[in-house]
């Protein structure tokens, strides 16, 4: 999910922390279980196990983040990719949470506070 005009909304620590917390809000958890995520300055990567409709899950998450931040945050739509059975879930999760390293935001992932994975 990408922020509107790719504005770096999540450079603000409070906004990034709020976006991180909302993955675990009960309204979000009704639609899917977060396996891992990373909040980048202008977008979010999210590996989720669905319990229902992906569009509903994304809409609920985006809405909650925008409400907490206090303004519309998101570009419309989202890009999704369904994992095939042969794809390694943990390898995908490692790829997701390594985004801050590849972007040069940190040199050690433990220095980046806005990510989580169920395998920790």
TORTI-87287 format. One record per residue: residue number from 1; chain; x negated, y, z of N, C-alpha, C, O in turn. Coordinates in pm, whole numbers. Layout:
<node k="NUM" c="A" n_c1="X" n_c2="Y" n_c3="Z" ca_c1="X" ca_c2="Y" ca_c3="Z" c_c1="X" c_c2="Y" c_c3="Z" o_c1="X" o_c2="Y" o_c3="Z"/>
...
END
This chain:
<node k="1" c="A" n_c1="-86" n_c2="-116" n_c3="0" ca_c1="0" ca_c2="0" ca_c3="0" c_c1="-90" c_c2="122" c_c3="0" o_c1="-189" o_c2="127" o_c3="73"/>
<node k="2" c="A" n_c1="-55" n_c2="220" n_c3="-81" ca_c1="-138" ca_c2="337" ca_c3="-102" c_c1="-64" c_c2="461" c_c3="-52" o_c1="58" o_c2="471" o_c3="-65"/>
<node k="3" c="A" n_c1="-138" n_c2="554" n_c3="6" ca_c1="-78" ca_c2="679" ca_c3="51" c_c1="-43" c_c2="765" c_c3="-70" o_c1="-101" o_c2="749" o_c3="-178"/>
<node k="4" c="A" n_c1="51" n_c2="856" n_c3="-51" ca_c1="92" ca_c2="946" ca_c3="-157" c_c1="-28" c_c2="1028" c_c3="-205" o_c1="-100" o_c2="1087" o_c3="-125"/>
<node k="5" c="A" n_c1="-48" n_c2="1031" n_c3="-335" ca_c1="-160" ca_c2="1102" ca_c3="-399" c_c1="-294" c_c2="1059" c_c3="-344" o_c1="-393" o_c2="1131" o_c3="-355"/>
<node k="6" c="A" n_c1="-298" n_c2="940" n_c3="-285" ca_c1="-419" ca_c2="886" ca_c3="-221" c_c1="-480" c_c2="982" c_c3="-119" o_c1="-601" o_c2="985" o_c3="-98"/>
<node k="7" c="A" n_c1="-393" n_c2="1060" n_c3="-57" ca_c1="-439" ca_c2="1150" ca_c3="49" c_c1="-488" c_c2="1067" c_c3="167" o_c1="-419" o_c2="972" o_c3="207"/>
<node k="8" c="A" n_c1="-605" n_c2="1100" n_c3="224" ca_c1="-662" ca_c2="1018" ca_c3="332" c_c1="-596" c_c2="1041" c_c3="469" o_c1="-660" o_c2="1087" o_c3="563"/>
<node k="9" c="A" n_c1="-468" n_c2="1008" n_c3="477" ca_c1="-389" ca_c2="1027" ca_c3="598" c_c1="-454" c_c2="957" c_c3="717" o_c1="-450" o_c2="1007" o_c3="830"/>
<node k="10" c="A" n_c1="-514" n_c2="841" n_c3="692" ca_c1="-562" ca_c2="758" ca_c3="802" c_c1="-706" c_c2="789" c_c3="843" o_c1="-767" o_c2="714" o_c3="919"/>
<node k="11" c="A" n_c1="-760" n_c2="901" n_c3="793" ca_c1="-886" ca_c2="950" ca_c3="851" c_c1="-859" c_c2="1006" c_c3="991" o_c1="-948" o_c2="1008" o_c3="1076"/>
<node k="12" c="A" n_c1="-735" n_c2="1050" n_c3="1014" ca_c1="-695" ca_c2="1097" ca_c3="1146" c_c1="-683" c_c2="974" c_c3="1236" o_c1="-601" o_c2="886" o_c3="1208"/>
<node k="13" c="A" n_c1="-762" n_c2="964" n_c3="1342" ca_c1="-761" ca_c2="844" ca_c3="1427" c_c1="-623" c_c2="808" c_c3="1483" o_c1="-590" o_c2="690" o_c3="1493"/>
<node k="14" c="A" n_c1="-543" n_c2="907" n_c3="1518" ca_c1="-409" ca_c2="879" ca_c3="1570" c_c1="-319" c_c2="816" c_c3="1465" o_c1="-240" o_c2="727" o_c3="1496"/>
<node k="15" c="A" n_c1="-332" n_c2="861" n_c3="1341" ca_c1="-251" ca_c2="805" ca_c3="1233" c_c1="-296" c_c2="663" c_c3="1201" o_c1="-213" o_c2="575" o_c3="1178"/>
<node k="16" c="A" n_c1="-427" n_c2="641" n_c3="1198" ca_c1="-478" ca_c2="506" ca_c3="1171" c_c1="-440" c_c2="409" c_c3="1282" o_c1="-404" o_c2="295" o_c3="1255"/>
<node k="17" c="A" n_c1="-446" n_c2="454" n_c3="1406" ca_c1="-407" ca_c2="369" ca_c3="1518" c_c1="-258" c_c2="337" c_c3="1511" o_c1="-218" o_c2="223" o_c3="1538"/>
<node k="18" c="A" n_c1="-176" n_c2="435" n_c3="1476" ca_c1="-32" ca_c2="411" ca_c3="1463" c_c1="-3" c_c2="311" c_c3="1352" o_c1="79" o_c2="221" o_c3="1369"/>
<node k="19" c="A" n_c1="-70" n_c2="327" n_c3="1239" ca_c1="-50" ca_c2="233" ca_c3="1127" c_c1="-90" c_c2="92" c_c3="1169" o_c1="-27" o_c2="-5" o_c3="1129"/>
<node k="20" c="A" n_c1="-195" n_c2="81" n_c3="1250" ca_c1="-239" ca_c2="-50" ca_c3="1300" c_c1="-137" c_c2="-110" c_c3="1395" o_c1="-107" o_c2="-229" o_c3="1385"/>
<node k="21" c="A" n_c1="-84" n_c2="-32" n_c3="1486" ca_c1="15" ca_c2="-82" ca_c3="1582" c_c1="143" c_c2="-130" c_c3="1515" o_c1="203" o_c2="-228" o_c3="1560"/>
<node k="22" c="A" n_c1="184" n_c2="-63" n_c3="1410" ca_c1="313" ca_c2="-94" ca_c3="1348" c_c1="318" c_c2="-232" c_c3="1282" o_c1="427" o_c2="-283" o_c3="1255"/>
<node k="23" c="A" n_c1="203" n_c2="-293" n_c3="1256" ca_c1="203" ca_c2="-430" ca_c3="1204" c_c1="265" c_c2="-527" c_c3="1305" o_c1="310" o_c2="-636" o_c3="1268"/>
<node k="24" c="A" n_c1="268" n_c2="-486" n_c3="1431" ca_c1="316" ca_c2="-574" ca_c3="1539" c_c1="447" c_c2="-525" c_c3="1600" o_c1="490" o_c2="-578" o_c3="1703"/>
<node k="25" c="A" n_c1="511" n_c2="-427" n_c3="1539" ca_c1="641" ca_c2="-379" ca_c3="1587" c_c1="745" c_c2="-488" c_c3="1566" o_c1="741" o_c2="-561" o_c3="1467"/>
<node k="26" c="A" n_c1="839" n_c2="-500" n_c3="1658" ca_c1="939" ca_c2="-607" ca_c3="1649" c_c1="1019" c_c2="-598" c_c3="1519" o_c1="1055" o_c2="-702" o_c3="1463"/>
<node k="27" c="A" n_c1="1047" n_c2="-479" n_c3="1471" ca_c1="1122" ca_c2="-464" ca_c3="1345" c_c1="1043" c_c2="-520" c_c3="1227" o_c1="1102" o_c2="-571" o_c3="1132"/>
<node k="28" c="A" n_c1="912" n_c2="-510" n_c3="1232" ca_c1="826" ca_c2="-564" ca_c3="1126" c_c1="813" c_c2="-715" c_c3="1143" o_c1="822" o_c2="-789" o_c3="1045"/>
<node k="29" c="A" n_c1="793" n_c2="-760" n_c3="1266" ca_c1="775" ca_c2="-902" ca_c3="1293" c_c1="898" c_c2="-986" c_c3="1257" o_c1="886" o_c2="-1107" o_c3="1236"/>
<node k="30" c="A" n_c1="1015" n_c2="-924" n_c3="1248" ca_c1="1134" ca_c2="-999" ca_c3="1206" c_c1="1122" c_c2="-1048" c_c3="1062" o_c1="1188" o_c2="-1144" o_c3="1023"/>
<node k="31" c="A" n_c1="1037" n_c2="-981" n_c3="984" ca_c1="1027" ca_c2="-1010" ca_c3="840" c_c1="897" c_c2="-1079" c_c3="800" o_c1="887" o_c2="-1130" o_c3="688"/>
<node k="32" c="A" n_c1="798" n_c2="-1082" n_c3="889" ca_c1="673" ca_c2="-1147" ca_c3="855" c_c1="573" c_c2="-1141" c_c3="969" o_c1="579" o_c2="-1054" o_c3="1055"/>
<node k="33" c="A" n_c1="480" n_c2="-1236" n_c3="967" ca_c1="373" ca_c2="-1241" ca_c3="1068" c_c1="243" c_c2="-1192" c_c3="1007" o_c1="199" o_c2="-1241" o_c3="903"/>
<node k="34" c="A" n_c1="183" n_c2="-1093" n_c3="1071" ca_c1="57" ca_c2="-1039" ca_c3="1024" c_c1="-55" c_c2="-1138" c_c3="1051" o_c1="-78" o_c2="-1176" o_c3="1166"/>
<node k="35" c="A" n_c1="-125" n_c2="-1179" n_c3="946" ca_c1="-242" ca_c2="-1266" ca_c3="960" c_c1="-369" c_c2="-1182" c_c3="970" o_c1="-459" o_c2="-1214" o_c3="1048"/>
<node k="36" c="A" n_c1="-377" n_c2="-1077" n_c3="892" ca_c1="-485" ca_c2="-981" ca_c3="906" c_c1="-445" c_c2="-853" c_c3="833" o_c1="-354" o_c2="-852" o_c3="750"/>
<node k="37" c="A" n_c1="-516" n_c2="-747" n_c3="866" ca_c1="-494" ca_c2="-618" ca_c3="799" c_c1="-620" c_c2="-534" c_c3="814" o_c1="-705" o_c2="-562" o_c3="898"/>
<node k="38" c="A" n_c1="-629" n_c2="-432" n_c3="732" ca_c1="-726" ca_c2="-325" ca_c3="751" c_c1="-661" c_c2="-197" c_c3="703" o_c1="-601" o_c2="-192" o_c3="595"/>
<node k="39" c="A" n_c1="-672" n_c2="-93" n_c3="783" ca_c1="-621" ca_c2="39" ca_c3="748" c_c1="-740" c_c2="121" c_c3="700" o_c1="-830" o_c2="152" o_c3="777"/>
<node k="40" c="A" n_c1="-738" n_c2="156" n_c3="573" ca_c1="-842" ca_c2="238" ca_c3="511" c_c1="-793" c_c2="382" c_c3="510" o_c1="-676" o_c2="407" o_c3="537"/>
<node k="41" c="A" n_c1="-879" n_c2="479" n_c3="480" ca_c1="-834" ca_c2="619" ca_c3="484" c_c1="-711" c_c2="650" c_c3="399" o_c1="-628" o_c2="731" o_c3="438"/>
<node k="42" c="A" n_c1="-699" n_c2="586" n_c3="281" ca_c1="-589" ca_c2="620" ca_c3="192" c_c1="-507" c_c2="499" c_c3="146" o_c1="-428" o_c2="510" o_c3="52"/>
<node k="43" c="A" n_c1="-526" n_c2="387" n_c3="210" ca_c1="-448" ca_c2="268" ca_c3="175" c_c1="-460" c_c2="163" c_c3="284" o_c1="-541" o_c2="175" o_c3="377"/>
<node k="44" c="A" n_c1="-378" n_c2="58" n_c3="270" ca_c1="-374" ca_c2="-50" ca_c3="368" c_c1="-379" c_c2="-183" c_c3="292" o_c1="-313" o_c2="-199" o_c3="190"/>
<node k="45" c="A" n_c1="-457" n_c2="-277" n_c3="344" ca_c1="-455" ca_c2="-415" ca_c3="296" c_c1="-392" c_c2="-499" c_c3="406" o_c1="-421" o_c2="-479" o_c3="524"/>
<node k="46" c="A" n_c1="-305" n_c2="-592" n_c3="367" ca_c1="-228" ca_c2="-666" ca_c3="465" c_c1="-206" c_c2="-808" c_c3="415" o_c1="-150" o_c2="-828" o_c3="307"/>
<node k="47" c="A" n_c1="-250" n_c2="-905" n_c3="492" ca_c1="-224" ca_c2="-1046" ca_c3="464" c_c1="-115" c_c2="-1090" c_c3="560" o_c1="-134" o_c2="-1087" o_c3="682"/>
<node k="48" c="A" n_c1="-3" n_c2="-1130" n_c3="505" ca_c1="115" ca_c2="-1156" ca_c3="587" c_c1="179" c_c2="-1288" c_c3="546" o_c1="181" o_c2="-1324" o_c3="429"/>
<node k="49" c="A" n_c1="233" n_c2="-1358" n_c3="645" ca_c1="313" ca_c2="-1477" ca_c3="618" c_c1="459" c_c2="-1435" c_c3="626" o_c1="509" o_c2="-1398" o_c3="733"/>
<node k="50" c="A" n_c1="526" n_c2="-1442" n_c3="514" ca_c1="663" ca_c2="-1392" ca_c3="505" c_c1="763" c_c2="-1480" c_c3="580" o_c1="748" o_c2="-1602" o_c3="587"/>
<node k="51" c="A" n_c1="864" n_c2="-1413" n_c3="635" ca_c1="980" ca_c2="-1481" ca_c3="691" c_c1="1104" c_c2="-1451" c_c3="607" o_c1="1211" o_c2="-1506" o_c3="631"/>
<node k="52" c="A" n_c1="1088" n_c2="-1365" n_c3="512" ca_c1="1202" ca_c2="-1323" ca_c3="430" c_c1="1151" c_c2="-1251" c_c3="306" o_c1="1057" o_c2="-1296" o_c3="241"/>
<node k="53" c="A" n_c1="1216" n_c2="-1141" n_c3="274" ca_c1="1189" ca_c2="-1065" ca_c3="152" c_c1="1071" c_c2="-969" c_c3="172" o_c1="1070" o_c2="-889" o_c3="266"/>
<node k="54" c="A" n_c1="972" n_c2="-977" n_c3="84" ca_c1="853" ca_c2="-892" ca_c3="93" c_c1="889" c_c2="-744" c_c3="82" o_c1="835" o_c2="-662" o_c3="155"/>
<node k="55" c="A" n_c1="979" n_c2="-710" n_c3="-9" ca_c1="1016" ca_c2="-569" ca_c3="-27" c_c1="1077" c_c2="-511" c_c3="100" o_c1="1051" o_c2="-395" o_c3="134"/>
<node k="56" c="A" n_c1="1157" n_c2="-589" n_c3="168" ca_c1="1216" ca_c2="-542" ca_c3="294" c_c1="1107" c_c2="-522" c_c3="398" o_c1="1105" o_c2="-421" o_c3="468"/>
<node k="57" c="A" n_c1="1017" n_c2="-617" n_c3="409" ca_c1="906" ca_c2="-607" ca_c3="505" c_c1="825" c_c2="-481" c_c3="480" o_c1="797" o_c2="-406" o_c3="574"/>
<node k="58" c="A" n_c1="787" n_c2="-457" n_c3="357" ca_c1="705" ca_c2="-340" ca_c3="324" c_c1="784" c_c2="-212" c_c3="351" o_c1="728" o_c2="-116" o_c3="406"/>
<node k="59" c="A" n_c1="910" n_c2="-209" n_c3="315" ca_c1="992" ca_c2="-90" ca_c3="340" c_c1="1000" c_c2="-58" c_c3="489" o_c1="987" o_c2="58" o_c3="529"/>
<node k="60" c="A" n_c1="1021" n_c2="-159" n_c3="571" ca_c1="1030" ca_c2="-139" ca_c3="717" c_c1="897" c_c2="-86" c_c3="769" o_c1="894" o_c2="10" o_c3="846"/>
<node k="61" c="A" n_c1="787" n_c2="-149" n_c3="729" ca_c1="654" ca_c2="-104" ca_c3="775" c_c1="627" c_c2="40" c_c3="733" o_c1="590" o_c2="123" o_c3="816"/>
<node k="62" c="A" n_c1="645" n_c2="70" n_c3="606" ca_c1="617" ca_c2="205" ca_c3="556" c_c1="703" c_c2="309" c_c3="628" o_c1="655" o_c2="416" o_c3="664"/>
<node k="63" c="A" n_c1="828" n_c2="276" n_c3="647" ca_c1="919" ca_c2="369" ca_c3="715" c_c1="873" c_c2="396" c_c3="857" o_c1="872" o_c2="512" o_c3="901"/>
<node k="64" c="A" n_c1="837" n_c2="292" n_c3="929" ca_c1="794" ca_c2="308" ca_c3="1068" c_c1="666" c_c2="392" c_c3="1077" o_c1="655" o_c2="479" o_c3="1163"/>
<node k="65" c="A" n_c1="571" n_c2="367" n_c3="988" ca_c1="446" ca_c2="445" ca_c3="990" c_c1="476" c_c2="592" c_c3="960" o_c1="424" o_c2="680" o_c3="1028"/>
<node k="66" c="A" n_c1="558" n_c2="618" n_c3="861" ca_c1="592" ca_c2="757" ca_c3="828" c_c1="662" c_c2="826" c_c3="944" o_c1="637" o_c2="944" o_c3="970"/>
<node k="67" c="A" n_c1="750" n_c2="754" n_c3="1014" ca_c1="819" ca_c2="813" ca_c3="1129" c_c1="719" c_c2="848" c_c3="1240" o_c1="728" o_c2="955" o_c3="1299"/>
<node k="68" c="A" n_c1="626" n_c2="759" n_c3="1268" ca_c1="528" ca_c2="784" ca_c3="1375" c_c1="434" c_c2="898" c_c3="1337" o_c1="401" o_c2="981" o_c3="1421"/>
<node k="69" c="A" n_c1="391" n_c2="902" n_c3="1212" ca_c1="301" ca_c2="1008" ca_c3="1166" c_c1="375" c_c2="1141" c_c3="1160" o_c1="315" o_c2="1247" o_c3="1178"/>
<node k="70" c="A" n_c1="505" n_c2="1137" n_c3="1135" ca_c1="585" ca_c2="1259" ca_c3="1134" c_c1="604" c_c2="1320" c_c3="997" o_c1="649" o_c2="1434" o_c3="986"/>
<node k="71" c="A" n_c1="570" n_c2="1247" n_c3="893" ca_c1="590" ca_c2="1296" ca_c3="756" c_c1="582" c_c2="1178" c_c3="660" o_c1="530" o_c2="1072" o_c3="697"/>
<node k="72" c="A" n_c1="634" n_c2="1194" n_c3="539" ca_c1="620" ca_c2="1086" ca_c3="440" c_c1="472" c_c2="1060" c_c3="412" o_c1="395" o_c2="1153" o_c3="392"/>
<node k="73" c="A" n_c1="435" n_c2="935" n_c3="411" ca_c1="295" ca_c2="897" ca_c3="398" c_c1="266" c_c2="828" c_c3="266" o_c1="156" o_c2="843" o_c3="211"/>
<node k="74" c="A" n_c1="361" n_c2="752" n_c3="213" ca_c1="330" ca_c2="650" ca_c3="115" c_c1="366" c_c2="685" c_c3="-28" o_c1="462" o_c2="758" o_c3="-55"/>
<node k="75" c="A" n_c1="288" n_c2="633" n_c3="-119" ca_c1="322" ca_c2="627" ca_c3="-261" c_c1="432" c_c2="521" c_c3="-275" o_c1="434" o_c2="425" o_c3="-198"/>
<node k="76" c="A" n_c1="520" n_c2="537" n_c3="-369" ca_c1="624" ca_c2="436" ca_c3="-386" c_c1="564" c_c2="306" c_c3="-440" o_c1="462" o_c2="307" o_c3="-509"/>
<node k="77" c="A" n_c1="628" n_c2="197" n_c3="-407" ca_c1="583" ca_c2="66" ca_c3="-454" c_c1="466" c_c2="12" c_c3="-375" o_c1="421" o_c2="71" o_c3="-277"/>
<node k="78" c="A" n_c1="417" n_c2="-103" n_c3="-421" ca_c1="300" ca_c2="-167" ca_c3="-360" c_c1="252" c_c2="-274" c_c3="-456" o_c1="324" o_c2="-316" o_c3="-546"/>
<node k="79" c="A" n_c1="129" n_c2="-316" n_c3="-436" ca_c1="72" ca_c2="-424" ca_c3="-516" c_c1="68" c_c2="-548" c_c3="-428" o_c1="23" o_c2="-542" o_c3="-314"/>
<node k="80" c="A" n_c1="115" n_c2="-660" n_c3="-480" ca_c1="113" ca_c2="-782" ca_c3="-401" c_c1="48" c_c2="-895" c_c3="-480" o_c1="40" o_c2="-892" o_c3="-603"/>
<node k="81" c="A" n_c1="4" n_c2="-993" n_c3="-406" ca_c1="-57" ca_c2="-1112" ca_c3="-464" c_c1="-21" c_c2="-1229" c_c3="-373" o_c1="-55" o_c2="-1230" o_c3="-255"/>
<node k="82" c="A" n_c1="46" n_c2="-1327" n_c3="-428" ca_c1="79" ca_c2="-1447" ca_c3="-351" c_c1="-39" c_c2="-1543" c_c3="-358" o_c1="-91" o_c2="-1570" o_c3="-466"/>
<node k="83" c="A" n_c1="-80" n_c2="-1594" n_c3="-244" ca_c1="-190" ca_c2="-1690" ca_c3="-241" c_c1="-141" c_c2="-1826" c_c3="-290" o_c1="-33" o_c2="-1872" o_c3="-253"/>
<node k="84" c="A" n_c1="-221" n_c2="-1887" n_c3="-372" ca_c1="-191" ca_c2="-2022" ca_c3="-418" c_c1="-237" c_c2="-2121" c_c3="-312" o_c1="-322" o_c2="-2088" o_c3="-228"/>
<node k="85" c="A" n_c1="-184" n_c2="-2238" n_c3="-317" ca_c1="-220" ca_c2="-2339" ca_c3="-218" c_c1="-369" c_c2="-2366" c_c3="-213" o_c1="-424" o_c2="-2392" o_c3="-106"/>
<node k="86" c="A" n_c1="-435" n_c2="-2360" n_c3="-328" ca_c1="-578" ca_c2="-2392" ca_c3="-329" c_c1="-666" c_c2="-2276" c_c3="-282" o_c1="-785" o_c2="-2294" o_c3="-258"/>
<node k="87" c="A" n_c1="-608" n_c2="-2159" n_c3="-268" ca_c1="-687" ca_c2="-2046" ca_c3="-221" c_c1="-711" c_c2="-2058" c_c3="-70" o_c1="-622" o_c2="-2099" o_c3="4"/>
<node k="88" c="A" n_c1="-829" n_c2="-2021" n_c3="-28" ca_c1="-867" ca_c2="-2030" ca_c3="112" c_c1="-817" c_c2="-1907" c_c3="188" o_c1="-860" o_c2="-1795" o_c3="162"/>
<node k="89" c="A" n_c1="-726" n_c2="-1930" n_c3="281" ca_c1="-665" ca_c2="-1822" ca_c3="358" c_c1="-768" c_c2="-1743" c_c3="438" o_c1="-765" o_c2="-1620" o_c3="438"/>
<node k="90" c="A" n_c1="-858" n_c2="-1812" n_c3="504" ca_c1="-959" ca_c2="-1742" ca_c3="585" c_c1="-1057" c_c2="-1664" c_c3="499" o_c1="-1102" o_c2="-1556" o_c3="538"/>
<node k="91" c="A" n_c1="-1091" n_c2="-1717" n_c3="383" ca_c1="-1180" ca_c2="-1643" ca_c3="292" c_c1="-1112" c_c2="-1515" c_c3="245" o_c1="-1177" o_c2="-1411" o_c3="234"/>
<node k="92" c="A" n_c1="-983" n_c2="-1522" n_c3="218" ca_c1="-908" ca_c2="-1404" ca_c3="179" c_c1="-904" c_c2="-1304" c_c3="293" o_c1="-921" o_c2="-1184" o_c3="272"/>
<node k="93" c="A" n_c1="-883" n_c2="-1353" n_c3="414" ca_c1="-881" ca_c2="-1264" ca_c3="531" c_c1="-1017" c_c2="-1197" c_c3="550" o_c1="-1023" o_c2="-1078" o_c3="579"/>
<node k="94" c="A" n_c1="-1125" n_c2="-1272" n_c3="534" ca_c1="-1259" ca_c2="-1212" ca_c3="545" c_c1="-1278" c_c2="-1103" c_c3="440" o_c1="-1334" o_c2="-997" o_c3="469"/>
<node k="95" c="A" n_c1="-1230" n_c2="-1128" n_c3="320" ca_c1="-1239" ca_c2="-1028" ca_c3="214" c_c1="-1160" c_c2="-902" c_c3="252" o_c1="-1209" o_c2="-791" o_c3="234"/>
<node k="96" c="A" n_c1="-1039" n_c2="-920" n_c3="304" ca_c1="-955" ca_c2="-807" ca_c3="343" c_c1="-1024" c_c2="-723" c_c3="449" o_c1="-1037" o_c2="-602" o_c3="432"/>
<node k="97" c="A" n_c1="-1067" n_c2="-785" n_c3="557" ca_c1="-1122" ca_c2="-706" ca_c3="667" c_c1="-1261" c_c2="-650" c_c3="637" o_c1="-1309" o_c2="-563" o_c3="709"/>
<node k="98" c="A" n_c1="-1326" n_c2="-698" n_c3="532" ca_c1="-1456" ca_c2="-645" ca_c3="493" c_c1="-1448" c_c2="-519" c_c3="408" o_c1="-1551" o_c2="-463" o_c3="369"/>
<node k="99" c="A" n_c1="-1327" n_c2="-473" n_c3="378" ca_c1="-1313" ca_c2="-353" ca_c3="296" c_c1="-1389" c_c2="-232" c_c3="348" o_c1="-1452" o_c2="-163" o_c3="268"/>
<node k="100" c="A" n_c1="-1388" n_c2="-203" n_c3="478" ca_c1="-1466" ca_c2="-87" ca_c3="525" c_c1="-1616" c_c2="-101" c_c3="499" o_c1="-1685" o_c2="-2" o_c3="477"/>
<node k="101" c="A" n_c1="-1667" n_c2="-224" n_c3="501" ca_c1="-1809" ca_c2="-247" ca_c3="469" c_c1="-1835" c_c2="-214" c_c3="323" o_c1="-1929" o_c2="-142" o_c3="291"/>
<node k="102" c="A" n_c1="-1752" n_c2="-269" n_c3="234" ca_c1="-1771" ca_c2="-245" ca_c3="90" c_c1="-1753" c_c2="-98" c_c3="54" o_c1="-1817" o_c2="-49" o_c3="-39"/>
<node k="103" c="A" n_c1="-1667" n_c2="-28" n_c3="128" ca_c1="-1644" ca_c2="115" ca_c3="102" c_c1="-1752" c_c2="204" c_c3="163" o_c1="-1753" o_c2="324" o_c3="140"/>
<node k="104" c="A" n_c1="-1843" n_c2="144" n_c3="240" ca_c1="-1950" ca_c2="222" ca_c3="301" c_c1="-1906" c_c2="303" c_c3="422" o_c1="-1976" o_c2="396" o_c3="462"/>
<node k="105" c="A" n_c1="-1792" n_c2="269" n_c3="480" ca_c1="-1745" ca_c2="343" ca_c3="598" c_c1="-1823" c_c2="304" c_c3="724" o_c1="-1841" o_c2="386" o_c3="814"/>
<node k="106" c="A" n_c1="-1870" n_c2="179" n_c3="729" ca_c1="-1950" ca_c2="128" ca_c3="840" c_c1="-2051" c_c2="28" c_c3="785" o_c1="-2037" o_c2="-21" o_c3="673"/>
<node k="107" c="A" n_c1="-2151" n_c2="-3" n_c3="865" ca_c1="-2246" ca_c2="-107" ca_c3="825" c_c1="-2221" c_c2="-237" c_c3="902" o_c1="-2277" o_c2="-341" o_c3="868"/>
<node k="108" c="A" n_c1="-2136" n_c2="-230" n_c3="1005" ca_c1="-2099" ca_c2="-348" ca_c3="1083" c_c1="-1948" c_c2="-340" c_c3="1107" o_c1="-1900" o_c2="-238" o_c3="1157"/>
<node k="109" c="A" n_c1="-1875" n_c2="-444" n_c3="1074" ca_c1="-1729" ca_c2="-440" ca_c3="1085" c_c1="-1683" c_c2="-415" c_c3="1228" o_c1="-1574" o_c2="-361" o_c3="1248"/>
<node k="110" c="A" n_c1="-1763" n_c2="-451" n_c3="1326" ca_c1="-1723" ca_c2="-426" ca_c3="1465" c_c1="-1723" c_c2="-277" c_c3="1498" o_c1="-1670" o_c2="-237" o_c3="1602"/>
<node k="111" c="A" n_c1="-1782" n_c2="-195" n_c3="1413" ca_c1="-1782" ca_c2="-49" ca_c3="1432" c_c1="-1657" c_c2="16" c_c3="1374" o_c1="-1635" o_c2="136" o_c3="1394"/>
<node k="112" c="A" n_c1="-1575" n_c2="-60" n_c3="1304" ca_c1="-1453" ca_c2="-5" ca_c3="1243" c_c1="-1333" c_c2="-52" c_c3="1326" o_c1="-1311" o_c2="-173" o_c3="1338"/>
<node k="113" c="A" n_c1="-1256" n_c2="40" n_c3="1382" ca_c1="-1152" ca_c2="-1" ca_c3="1478" c_c1="-1017" c_c2="-41" c_c3="1419" o_c1="-933" o_c2="-92" o_c3="1492"/>
<node k="114" c="A" n_c1="-992" n_c2="-20" n_c3="1289" ca_c1="-857" ca_c2="-33" ca_c3="1236" c_c1="-839" c_c2="-158" c_c3="1152" o_c1="-805" o_c2="-151" o_c3="1034"/>
<node k="115" c="A" n_c1="-863" n_c2="-274" n_c3="1214" ca_c1="-843" ca_c2="-402" ca_c3="1148" c_c1="-818" c_c2="-507" c_c3="1256" o_c1="-849" o_c2="-488" o_c3="1374"/>
<node k="116" c="A" n_c1="-762" n_c2="-617" n_c3="1213" ca_c1="-743" ca_c2="-730" ca_c3="1303" c_c1="-718" c_c2="-855" c_c3="1220" o_c1="-679" o_c2="-847" o_c3="1103"/>
<node k="117" c="A" n_c1="-740" n_c2="-970" n_c3="1282" ca_c1="-712" ca_c2="-1098" ca_c3="1218" c_c1="-673" c_c2="-1199" c_c3="1326" o_c1="-727" o_c2="-1194" o_c3="1437"/>
<node k="118" c="A" n_c1="-581" n_c2="-1288" n_c3="1295" ca_c1="-532" ca_c2="-1383" ca_c3="1393" c_c1="-639" c_c2="-1484" c_c3="1435" o_c1="-623" o_c2="-1551" o_c3="1537"/>
<node k="119" c="A" n_c1="-745" n_c2="-1496" n_c3="1359" ca_c1="-849" ca_c2="-1595" ca_c3="1389" c_c1="-952" c_c2="-1547" c_c3="1489" o_c1="-1049" o_c2="-1618" o_c3="1515"/>
<node k="120" c="A" n_c1="-934" n_c2="-1430" n_c3="1545" ca_c1="-1031" ca_c2="-1380" ca_c3="1643" c_c1="-1016" c_c2="-1449" c_c3="1776" o_c1="-1090" o_c2="-1419" o_c3="1870"/>
END
